[in-house]
Amino acid sequence: MSTDAITLSAQQWATGFFIVAVFGLVLLMIGLSHFLGGRSRGREKNIPFESGILGAGSARQRYSVKFYLVAMLFVIFDIEAVFLFAWAVSVREVGWSGFWGAAIFIFILLVGLLYDSRVGALDWAPGNRSKPSRAPARAS
């Protein structure tokens, strides 16, 4: 056997031992928690508990789509911060072309933010929309 085959065999044995050791450790922890864990039962133990407050209402209540929309906008503008951080780290290497690229990127984001603001995507509560008043028809 060559040294390459011996090295490869040793690496495979090490990886296999690691996988077996991880599974063994997981099974050991699950088994110990089963045997050493608490056994108290009762009505109070079966009640869902959150921050010391008993739950009220249904767990299946519906949320407005606005919450998800704001969350998506947050992710979009958060990724923008990552791009600008990378630009700030390499500002000396990219020079003026990088500056103008970042400026155009920021301008596009500002246009998107203004658009989102215009269409009401950033409104948390429904606005006071006045309904068009219907004037009574005049009899002629």
C-alpha positions, 0 to 999 in steps of 0.5 A: 500500500502506498502512503496516499492510500494509508493517509486516505484510509486513516482520514476515512476511519477518523471521519467514521469514528467522529460520526459514530462518536457524535451519534453516541453522544446524542443518544447518551444525552437523550437517554440521560435526560429521559432517566434523570428528567422530572416526572411531575404531571398536572393540570398546570404543567399542560398549560402553555406558558409565555413570559408569565402570562396565560395565553388568551384567544386563539393561536390561529389569529390572522395577521395583516399582510402589512407586517410581512411586507414591512419585514421583507422591506427590512430584509431588503434594506438590511442587505443594502447595508451589507453591500455598503459595508463591503464598499466602505471596506474597499473604498481605497481600492475601487476609487471613483468608479466604486464611489459612483457605483455606490452613489447610483446604488444608494439613489436606486434604493432611495427611489425604492424607499420613496415609492414604498412610502408613496404606495403606503407600504410603510404605514403601520395603521390604516390611514384616515381615508375619507370616503367620497360623499354622495350628494343627494340628487336634485330633483329638477 
